[in-house]
Amino acid sequence: MAVVHPEFVVDKHQNRKAVLLSYEEWQKIVEEMEELADVKAYDQAKASPSDPLPFEDAVREIREGNIP
């Protein structure tokens, strides 16, 4: 998990309105979100039974843009 050191932007009533992070911290968060999305997609694919697709057919479908 990314370690962050946020700074908050507040309004005149001290209500938090925004968060400031260093660029490096933001990049780490983005990387972790992308990794989480990959894990979720993998879990979803494993949960959906399907027939195996030969590699050549998969490549052809990708090249033709026929992927769901």
C-alpha positions as CSV (number, residue, x, y, z in Angstrom):
1,M,0.0,0.0,0.0
2,A,1.3,3.4,-0.9
3,V,2.4,5.6,2.0
4,V,1.2,9.2,1.4
5,H,1.6,12.4,3.2
6,P,-1.5,14.5,2.2
7,E,-1.9,18.2,2.6
8,F,-5.5,19.4,2.7
9,V,-6.9,22.5,1.1
10,V,-9.6,23.9,3.4
11,D,-12.3,26.6,3.0
12,K,-12.8,29.4,5.4
13,H,-14.8,27.1,7.8
14,Q,-11.9,24.5,7.8
15,N,-13.9,22.0,5.7
16,R,-11.6,19.9,3.6
17,K,-12.1,20.6,-0.1
18,A,-9.0,19.1,-1.8
19,V,-5.9,17.0,-1.2
20,L,-2.4,17.8,-2.3
21,L,0.1,14.9,-2.8
22,S,3.6,14.8,-4.2
23,Y,3.7,13.6,-7.8
24,E,5.7,10.5,-6.7
25,E,2.9,9.6,-4.2
26,W,0.2,10.2,-6.9
27,Q,2.1,7.9,-9.4
28,K,2.3,5.2,-6.7
29,I,-1.4,5.4,-6.1
30,V,-2.1,5.2,-9.9
31,E,0.1,2.1,-10.2
32,E,-1.6,0.4,-7.3
33,M,-5.1,1.2,-8.8
34,E,-4.0,-0.2,-12.1
35,E,-2.7,-3.4,-10.4
36,L,-6.0,-3.7,-8.5
37,A,-7.9,-3.4,-11.8
38,D,-5.8,-6.2,-13.3
39,V,-6.4,-8.4,-10.3
40,K,-10.2,-7.8,-10.5
41,A,-10.2,-8.5,-14.2
42,Y,-8.3,-11.7,-13.7
43,D,-10.7,-12.8,-10.9
44,Q,-13.7,-12.0,-13.1
45,A,-12.2,-13.9,-16.0
46,K,-11.5,-16.9,-13.8
47,A,-15.1,-16.8,-12.5
48,S,-16.6,-16.9,-16.0
49,P,-16.4,-20.3,-17.5
50,S,-15.5,-20.3,-21.2
51,D,-14.2,-22.6,-23.8
52,P,-10.5,-22.3,-24.5
53,L,-9.6,-20.2,-27.6
54,P,-6.6,-21.2,-29.7
55,F,-3.8,-18.7,-29.5
56,E,-4.0,-18.0,-33.3
57,D,-7.7,-17.2,-33.1
58,A,-7.2,-14.9,-30.1
59,V,-4.5,-13.0,-32.0
60,R,-6.8,-12.7,-35.0
61,E,-9.7,-11.4,-32.9
62,I,-7.4,-8.8,-31.2
63,R,-6.1,-7.6,-34.6
64,E,-9.6,-7.4,-36.0
65,G,-10.8,-5.5,-32.9
66,N,-13.4,-8.2,-32.0
67,I,-12.7,-8.3,-28.3
68,P,-15.5,-7.6,-25.9
